[in-house]
Amino acid sequence: MFKEMIGKRSEKVKNIVERGMVKKFAEAIGDPHPIFIDEAYGKQSRYGKNIAPPTFPRVFEYGEIEELQLPNKGLIHGEQIYHYKRPLFVGETIYCYTEVADYYEKTGKNGWMGFIILKLYGEDAEGENIFTEEQVVIITETVRKELVR
């Protein structure tokens, strides 16, 4: 159903690791560690500045893959994995984009399911990869029926 989407990418989108947003995010996830929110602590850290929590890229914009038309509801969030080359530094600019990495189908107890594997990338201004995120989106048989109408 989505095999032809494999390899398609969005355009890069500029994001800023903004101090206030990092603080709100850290508080929202219940992890107000000083490395995230205390400027003096960040300066004394091995990084010399504050960093963002590991799941912070969840708030970034990654652009749209125009050909990938998924519904706004009914999908299942299957899995999400982050891989970092280094932490995200507060104040830096990150360029993010999405790629459809894979698609496969399985039949389970509840019928047919489709699995879209999305890879999300974050790069610095020089184009060096900082992190990748892999997401599994599950399309149920009910959603599939709506898509093929």
N, C-alpha and C positions, 0 to 999 in steps of 0.2 A: 504493500500500500504506500509506503514512504521510501522504498529502496532508491528511487531516482533522486532523493534529497541528499543522499550520502555525499559528503564533500562540499556541499553548499555552505557559504559563509555570509555573515553579516558584515557591514562596513564597521571599521573601528569607531568607537565612541569615547570621547574624552571624559574622564572622571577625576575628581579631586578627593583625596583622603582628608576630609575637612575635620578639624579638631572637635568642633561642637557635635558633629554627627558621630564621630568615634565615641565621644563621651556618652551620648544618648544611647548608642548601640550597646556599649559595654554595660550600662545600667539596665537596659532592657533585657539583656541575656543573663543578668544577675552576676556579672563578673567585672566589678569596678576595680580591677587590679591597677595599682598606680602606674604601671608601665603604659597603660592605655590613656590615663586621664590626668596624671600629675606631671606637669612640665618639668619641675625640678628633678623628680625621680627619673624621668626619661633622659635628661641631660647626664645624669650619673650612671645610666645603664651602659651595657656594652655596646649599644647602638648609638649612644650619644643623643638620642631623641626618642620621642614616644612612637609606639607602633600601634597598629590596629589589631583587634581580635582576629583570630584565624578565619572565622566565618563572615567577617565584614564584607567581603566581595559580594555577598548576597544582595546588598543594597545598590550595587553598581548597575549602570545601564550597559547593555551589551549589543544593542542594535537589533534590528529585525531581519530575519531571513524571509524576504517577501514571498517566496514560493511555498514556505512552510505555514500552512493554515491550520492551526489547532484551535479547538474550542476553548472558551474561557472557563468552562466548568466541566466536571465529569472525569477529568484526567486524574491519575494516581501518581503521586511523587514517590518513586521507587527507591532511589538511593542518591547520595550526593557525597563526593569525595574531593578533597582539596589536596594539591601537591604544591609545595612552595620551594622556590630557589632561595628566597630570603623573605623577611617580613615586609609588610607594607608600612611605610613611614608616614606619619602624620604630616600633611602639607604637600606631599608629592602628587604628581599627576600620573594617572594610570590610563592607558588606552586599552579598551576591552572589546572583544568580539566573540561571536558564537559560531560554532561549526557543527553540522550534523555529522557525527562520527560513525554511526551505525544504525541499522534498523533490522529487527528480526521479529518473528511471530512464534507464538507457542499456543498450545491448547491446554487449558488447566481445568480444574473442577468446575469453574464458573463459565467455561466456554473459551472462545478465542481471545487472545490478548496480543497487542502489538507493543514492542519496546523500542522507543527512540532513545538513542544515546547521544546526548549533546555534550560537546566539549566547549568550555568557556575559557577564554584566555585573558590574562592581564599582562601588559607590557609597559615598560618605562618609556620615557621620551626618546631613548636611543633604539627602541625596538627590542630590547632584551626582555625575555620572558621572566616574569616574577612569579606567576602562579598559573596553574591550570585547575579547572574544576570540571568534574565529570558528573553529569546528571542523568538519571534514568527516568524517563517519563513513560508511564504505562497507559495504553489506550485499551479500554475494555470493549467487549463486544457491543455493549449498548451504545457507547460513544461512536464506535466504528459505523454502526447502522445510521447514525445521524450524519456522519461525514459523507457517506456515499449516496445520500438522498439527492 
